[in-house]
Amino acid sequence: MFDHFLSSFGALLEISTLGLMALGVCIGLIFGALPGLSATMALALLLPLTFAMEPNTGIAMLVGTYIGGVSGGLVAATLLRIPGTPSSIATTFDAYPLAQKGYPIKALATGMVASAVGGMLGLMVLVAFAPVIARYAIQFGPAEYTALTVAALMLVIVLSESDIIKGLISAVLGLSLATIGFAPIGGTSRFTFGNVDLMAGIGIIPFMVGLFAVSQLLRDGTSSSISMRSGKKLIGGGIKAAEFIANIPNMLRSAAIGIGIGVLPGIGGSAANLVAYGAARSAAKKPEEFGKGSVAGIYAPETANNAAVGGALLPLLTLGIPGDGVTAVMIGGFTIHGLQPGPMLFQQSPDLIAMIYAAFFLATIMLLVIQLGTIRLFPKVLMVPRHYLMPILALLMVVGVYASEYRTFELWLMLGFGILGYGMERFRFPLGPAVLGFVLGTILETNFRRALMFANGDWSTFVTRPISAVLLAFAALFFVFSVWSAIRSRRKAAA
């Protein structure tokens, strides 16, 4: 495999191939940065173009687009508090406050470096442990998925800052919104109130853009002063070596979370970045700094969502099962060239597997170079006068949300969730738990019902299966520990 890797690496260094990969990375960055657009849409746009290319060149371009799309959401999340992609939701929690303090370049550079580290760690696992991890992932049944989702939701306690009750209410709200529409099993219509548009459920794009972007515009519109947009001089040059070294354990943990969640089909980077952020906050010596511009709060989600790329490619290459929506589109790229991802691909086309590894490595380096080379251009967005910036952002939101489903109803949903997000933050209800509940709600319900169906209604299936029992035990211990920590903190505050 190493010989194939070196030969593929050399082939990708041709000017034409490098140019196409750079184009894919740039398109992915643009689609990731614009609210409502995503890496999935970027790949769907470029997929027909790869038909006329050689298989290696076309798939290398798609890999570059994938990696660029995941990292692109960092820019809008940092500068505008708008998650460009679902995988950058948790990045807004600390990157935006740090930018508002006058350190947008530092916040961007931290996220960019964390993205590169996460991508490289994900690639290392992909190369070294692809067959092994895929073999364990295929053992996950409905009971294990249910337990894994419950364990992830327990991190809502961490994301809920100091008020556990409000965090739980927010999570339940997210879970409730995920039940709107046809049931994933049985097809029963729920909470649609006779509205045809609600039968398909609520899309992640209007939910995400409304809850974060529209609510931010409402806050900016009602705020008397916006310090970062008033001509204040931007300060801060970038990351510090001491901060990077101190966050190595954080990045390793976040990468492990990203890879572990990415390898499981259907969950994806949107959950990985939230879970990694919660884990980082739980392990931090000063968790009270999170949400106020903590560097650790940027390293964790950006490392996790890029590591999840390597994790998502694992089941695609070894089992032919897409790890997320983007890899589902990538299957089309393989099919166009007459290739079938799966175990036989390693035997029949080892050179293609090695090429994907090489493309992953080159795209990650290329992405970091492009981002760092243009890093001082992005903060200028903060200096655009508010009366110019707000209409432009509103236009981008409307176009992005409408393009996701081509329905006017999506715009009304976006506006409604914007008002909801504004109200939640006004009364100090955290948004993170609501997002995590919404993202994982369908996964939880589907696998919970499947597990009970397979066990003929026997609830003990969740504790008699070893992996499920371990995950549920972890969730219970984490919940108890979090409640105990909150009680102890309140007692100290009262004393």
N, C-alpha and C positions, 0 to 999 in steps of 0.2 A: 504493500500500500504506500510505503514511503517513496518508492521509486515512481509510482504513479503520481503522487503528490508533487514531486519535483518537476516532472514533465508537464503536468497540468499548470503548475505555477508559471513555468516558462512560457507556455502557450498563451496564458492570460496576459502576459506582459507585452503582447503585440499592441501597437498603437491603436488600431481599430477596435480591438476588444476592450482595451482600457478606456477608450472614449465612450463606448456604449455602456460600460459599467459605471463610469462617472455620470453619464446622462441618467442612468437608472437611479443612482444615489441621489442626485439633485432633484429629480422628479419626486422620489420618495420623501425627501426633506420638505419640499413645497407642499405636497399633499398632507404630510403629517403636521405641518405648522398651521395650515388653514383650518379653522374650526368647522367641523362637520365632514371633512374629507378624511380619508384614512389610507393606510398602506394597502388594504384590500382593493379599494377603488383604483389606486395607482397601478397595481398589478393587473387588474381587469382591463385597464386602459392600454397597457403595454403588451398584453398577452397576444393579441392578433399580430403585432409587429414582429414577434419572435418567430412566426411561422416561416418567414423567408430567411432566417438565420440558421447557422449551424447549431446543432443541439447544445454543444458546450457554450457557445457564445450567448444563445438565447436564454438558457437557464442561468448563466452567470449574471446576465443583466437583471433577471427577475430576483435573484438573491440580493443584488445590490439595492434594488428598489425596496425590497422587504426590510432590509436593515436601515436604510435611510428613512423609510416611513415610520418605523418604530421610534427612531431618535428625533424625528422632526417635531413631535409634539412638545419637546422641551422648550422651544423658543417661545411659543404662545403661552405655555404654562408659566414660564418665568417672567415674561415682560408684561403680560396682560391678564394673568390669572385665568386664562382660558385653556383648558386641556385640549391641545390639538388633536390628540387621539385618546381613546379610552385608557391606553397604557401609560398615560402621563397625568392621570388624575391626581395621584398622591404627590406628584412633583410640585403641584401648585401650593401645597400646604406650607412649604418652607422656602421654595425658590422665589416665589412672588414677594413674600415679606422681606427677604434679603435684598431683592432688587429695589423695593420701595425704600429701603434704608440708604440707598445710594451705591449699592454694589451689584449692579446687573451683570457686569463682566465676570465678576467672581462667581456669581450664581450660575451663569451660562457655562463658564469654563469647568466648574465642578461637575455639572451635569454631563458635559461632553466627555470629560475624562472617565467619569463613572460609567458612561455608556460604552466606551471603548473597553474598559476593564471587564464589564459584564459580558460584552460580546466575545472577548477572547476566552474568558472562563467557560462560557457556553460552548465555544468551539472546541476547547480542550476536552470537555466531557463528551461532546458529540463524536470526536475522533476516537477517544479511548474506550468509551463505555457504551457505544451505540447498541450493539446486540444485547448486552447484559441488561441495561436499563429498560430497553423495549420489552425484554422477556418478563421483567417484573411488572411493567405497566400493563401488560396484557392480562395479568392476574387480577387487576382491579375490576371488580364487579359492581353492581348497583349499591350493595351495602357499603363497600369501601369508598365509593364516590360520595355517598351520603355522609359517612363519618368524616371524610376529608373536608367536605363543605361546612359541616358543623364546626370542625376545628378552626377553619378559616374565619367563620363568623364570630367565634369567641374572641378574635382579635378586635372586635368592635369595642371591647372594654378598653383596650389600649387607645384606640382611635377616638374615644369619647372624652378625652382629656380628663378633667377632674369630676365630671358629672356622669356617673354610670347610668342613672335612670334615663337621662336625656339621650345618651348614646344608644341604649336599648330601644327607646321609642323611635329613634331615627332609623335603626336597623329594621325594626318591624315595619315601619313605613315603606322602606325599600322593598322588603319581601312582599308586602301587600300589593305594591304597584306592579310587581312581576307576575302577579296572578291574573291581571286583567287580560281578557281575550280568550281564545280557545285554549282549553286545557291541553297540555302536551300529551297526555294519555287519556283517551276517551273522547276528546274533541268537544267537551261541553263548553258552551259559551258562559263566561263569568264576568260580572261587573261591567257589561257593555251598555246596559240600559237601552238596548235597542239601537245603539249607534253602530252602523256598519263599519265605520273607520276604526272603532276600538276592537273589533273582532280579531284583528291581526296582532293585538297587543301593543305595547308601547315600545318604540324603538330606542336603542341606546343613544343614538345621535341627538334627537331632540331633547331627551332626558338630560344628557351630559351638557350639551350646549346651553340649555335653559338654566339648569341648576347652577352652573358656574359662570358662563359668559353673560347671559342676560341679567342675572342677579348682580354681577359686577358692574354692568352698565347702569343699573338702577342705583347702586351705591354711589358710583361716580357722579351720576346726574343729580343726586340729592346732597352730595358733599359740597361744602363751601370752598374747600381748598384741596388740591391734589399736589402734594409736595414735589413728587418726581416729575410732574409735567409743568412745572412753573418756571423752568429755566435753571433749576438747581444744577450745579456742576456735578457730574457723575464721578465717583471715586472708586477705587478698588481695581487692582490690576489682574488678579487671578488667584489660583489656588496656591496654598503653601505646602511645602514638603512635609512639615510636621502634621498638618491636618490630614494629608493623604495617608501618611504612615499610621496615624491614630485610627483611621477609618478602614484599615485593611481587614480587621476582623468583621467589621460591618459589611464590607463589600463581599467577603467570602460567604458570610451567612446569607446575604441577600441574593447572591448568585445561586447558592444552593436552593433557596426558595424558588427563584425564577425558573431554574432548570427542572426542579421537582414538579412545579405546577405546569410548566410548559409542556412536559412530556405526557401529561394526562390530557387526552383529547377532550375539547369542549370548554376548558376553563380559560386558558389564555393569559396574556400579559396584563389585561385589565385587573384581574384578581391578584396576579403576582406582585405588582407594584404596591397595591394596598396592603397586602399581607406583609411584604418586606418592610414597609414603612412602620406598620404596627409592631413588628418584631424588633426593629431598631429602636423604637421609642420605649419598648418594654425593657430592653437591655441597656439603655442609656443611663449614665450616672446622674445626668440632669435632664430628666424627661420633660421638665417644665419649660425647657428652651425650645422644644419642638412646637412648630406652628408659629414661631416668631423669627424665623430666619436661620434655623440650625443647619449647619453644613451637613451633619450626619443625616438629616432629613431629606437631603438631595442625593447623597451618595446611595442610600438604600433603594429608593424606587427606580432610579435610573440604571443602577447595576442590575436589578431584578428584571426589568422589562426587556433589556437587551440579552441577558442570559436566557430568558424564556424563548428567544428566537432559536438558539441552539437546541433547547429542550423540545420545541415544537417540531423541529426537523427530524428528531429521533424517530418518532413513530411513523412519520411520512416515509423516510428512507428505508426503515427496517421492516415495517408492517404494511405500508401502503395506506395508513390511516392518518388523515390530517390532524395536527395538533391544535390548530385554530383556523379561523376563517381565511387567513392569508395563505396558509399552506394548502387549504382546500382549493384555492384558485391556482396554486402552483401545480397541483395535480394536472390541471388543464395544460400547463406548459409541457409536462412530461408526455401527456397523451398526444399533443400536437406532433411531437417528434417520434411517436410510436414506442414510447418507453412506459413501462409499468413499474412504479415504485413498489418495493417489497423485498422479501428475503432473496429472491432470485436476482435482483438488481446487483447485489454485492458479488454474485458469482459471474453474471453475464457481462456486466459493465463496471468493473472496478475502477476503470479510468474516469468514468463519469462521477462516481462517488468521490474520488480524489479531487476532481475538478470542482465539485461543490464545496469541499473543504477549502480549497485554495481560493475560490471566489469569496467565500465567507471571510477569510483572513484579509484578502486585499480590500474588500468592500469596507471592512471595519477600519483599516488604516486610512483608506481614502476618505471615509466619512469624517474621521477625526481631523484630518488635514484640512478638508473643506470647511468644517465648522470653525476650527481655530483661526483659519485664514480670514474668515468673514465675521469674526466675533464682535469686532468693534463697530460694525455697521448696524447690528441688531438693536443695541440700546438706544439708537437715535429715535426709535419708535416712541420711547418714553418722553421725548422732548417735543413731539408733535402736539400742537395746541389741542385741548380737549374738544373744542367745537368742530375741529376737523377729524380727529381720531374716532370719536364716537359714531358718527354716521358711517364711516368706512367700515368699522367693526360690525355695526349692525347690518350693513349690506352683505359682508362676508358671511355672517351667521345665517342670514336669510337664504342666500344662495347655497351655502353648504348643506343646510338642513333640508331645503327643498330638493336638492339634487340627490339626497339619500333615498327618497321614495317617490319623488315627483308628486307629492300630495300637499295641498294647502293645509290640510288638517295637521300635518307635522309642525307647521309654523305656529298654530294655536297651542299645540302641546308645548312647544319651546317657550312661548310666552307664559303659559301657565306655570311651568316648572321654574321659570325665572322669578316669578312672583313668590312661588313657594320657597325657593332658595333664599331670596331676600328676607322673607319672614323668618325662616329657620335661623339664619345667622343673626338677625335682629334680636331674637330671643335665645341665642346661644345654644341652638341645637346643632351639633356637628354634622357636616355633610358627608364625611367619609363613611360612616356606618350605613347611611342611606344608599350610597353608591354601591358599597360592597353587598348589601342585602339585595339590591336590584340586579346586580350582575350575577350573583350566585343563586337567586331565587328559583329560576326555572331549572337549573341544574339540580338543586336540592330536591325540588318537588318530583322531577322526573325519576331520579334515581331512588328516592324514598319509596315511591309507588311501585317501581319495578322490583325493588328488593322484597317488598311485602308480597307482591304477586308471585315471585319465584319461590318464596318461603311459605306460600299458602296462608298468608296472614299471620305467620309466627314472628312476633317482634324480637324474639331472642336471636334471630339471625344477625342482628347488629353487634351482639356481644359474643357470639359463638365463633364467628369468623375472626381469626387472629389479627389481621391487619386492621379491620374495622374496630375491634375492641381496643387496640392500642391507640388508634386515633381518637376514639371517644374518651378514653382515659386521659389522654393529653388535653383534650378540650375541657374536661371537667377540672383537672388540676389547674389549668391556666385560668379558668373562671374563678375558682376558689382563691387562687393566689392574687388575682386582680382585685377581687372584692376586699380581701384582707389588706392589701396595700392601700386601697382607697380609705378604708376605715382607719388604718394607722395614720395616714396623712392628715385626716380630719382631726384625729385626736391630738396630733402634734400642733396643728394650727390652733386648736382651741386652747391648748396649754400655753 
